Amino acid sequence: MLLATLSLGFGTFAAYTHLSASEGPVFAAGVISAAYGMVAIMVGGALARWHARSSRHRPAVPAPNENPNENLEALLQSLAATGTPQDQMALIAALRVGRELSPIELLALSLISGFFAGRQTGK
């Protein structure tokens, strides 16, 4: 994907340079933006057709009769039963923090802790 993106960038630069030298920079920018716009419209139309076709053939999934909280409680009990008391206390603390923080705060906390964990493993 990276090489394809680089190739597209160099191709765009080459087309702009060639058209700019022969026709002018405004014309070159207009042609390249029109080409990208047409490609975007074609890809969007193809994706819309594909999505409509795939959603039409998808069978309806019956709603499960189980309570999702029961599954969560079973998971937590299995995690707590297999660990040491320190692991159990860490799990309880993580659950409390998870309930008190907003999703954005949780995301920021996970990014910051991942950064510090990555720095420690690099030493």
Salt bridges, closest charged atoms under 4 A:
none
